[in-house]
Amino acid sequence: MPGLSAPEYLLAFCALTYLLGACWFVIGMRCHRGHANAERVQLVSVVVAARDEAAHIASCLRALLAQDYPQDSYEIIIVDDGSTDGTGHIVREFNEETVFVQLLRTEGSGSKKAALSLGIAEARGEVILTTDADCQVAPGWIRGMLSHFADGVGMVIGFSQIGSPSEIKGWRQGYEAVDFTCLMACIWGSAGWGHPMAASGQNLAFLREAFFDVGGYEKIMHRASGDDVLLMQAMRRSGRWSIVFADQPATFVRHPVAGSWGGLFGQRSRWASNAPVLARLDPLFFGYMLLTYALNWATLMAPLLCLASLLDPLWTLGAVGAKVWGEWNVFNGGILLSGRRELRRYFPLWALLQPLHVVLVGSVGCLGIFRWKGRVHLWGRRVRRAGTNVELSQPSRR
């Protein structure tokens, strides 16, 4: 390509590689391997970490108690991680009504992983299922997730979506829903290739044996985030366990929309804080994240480079068009899976704002700067760590 400037070569390389990556995800969706086939009833422990979730925990528990799975074959363990809003009191009321709900308490350990570790240590189930306290699961969630545990499968990644159609009432909610749909579609596609790149603790299942086989959260306990993706990466790297994706609607989980743009930005920055660890655990995933970051930087800088005659405007439009076309196909795959066709109207806004969002989140996230549940973190760790005191609300049943 004679006559091209260095910025044009760089933009072309980034756009073409990004597009090939999008094609890789789409093909992975089509060669998906997570077919449900196992029917054996197993003892299951649903472990939920909750801190200051009084507004959501009752609804979450009602959905968990309404499962179509045999009630004597699963238990629900809520770990109250230092709540100050009455979360524990609400769970205790459920605990008094049914023996299937167990309440454990920490005194604000400062880590969701520490709370989950406590719950898993007390769990009796062969299979551990996790979701968030503000999520809603379908009645067939447990049965559907368990059906994917064929021989050798150590973890099942479930699909999660943002809000219901009635909850997406504006552009901000629409942007978040599109963004998360694209993320889940990428997870689905990468899992189809046998190389899952991420997972969400909103909808996750794993063998208790596999959890302890890779050391649980011990090596990543100091990280404020990563109870899902870092655990998944540890299982993938061990080579001893298969990881599949559940794509049946009965297994889908719904998470509420963020309360504000700031809340969404903080959440994404917290997720991005794991990038330095992922560079070691999964170079392929880290490389694609780095490529995405570079391409979005180039997209933001393109107008200035065009004015400086360093980029040809038509060349730039072609590169950006290839980027958006690849993203549309990934997003459309997620829409076909979730059935949320109403989200397509928000895709143009997402495509317009996404470059700025990625650059800001990537920059702040790599420094590990974010607030979560009233706690400030730097370099992915709490600025101030407190001691952990654990109190069980009832004796261990192991």
Buried (B, 14 or more C-beta within 10 A) or exposed (E): EEEBBEBBEBBBBBBBBBBEBBBBBBEBBEEBBBEBEEEEEBBBBBBBBBBBBBBBBBBBBEBBBEBEBEEEBBBBBBBBBBBEEBBBEBBBEBBEEEEBBBBBBBEBBBBBBBBBBBBBBBBBBBBBBBBBBBBBBBEBBBBBBBBBBBEEBBBBBBBBBBBEEEEBEEEBBBBBBBBBBBBBBBBBBBBBBEBBBBBBBBBBBBBBEBBEBBEBBEEBBBBBBBBBBBBBBBBBEEEEBBBBBBBBEBBBBBBBBBEEEEEBBBBBBBBBBBBBBBBEBBEEBBBBBBBBBBBBBBBEBBEEBBEEEBBBEEBBEBBBEBBBEBBBBBBBBBBEBBEBEEBBEBBEBBBEBBBEBBBBBBBBBBBBBBEBBEBEBEBBBBEEEEEBEEEBBEEEEE
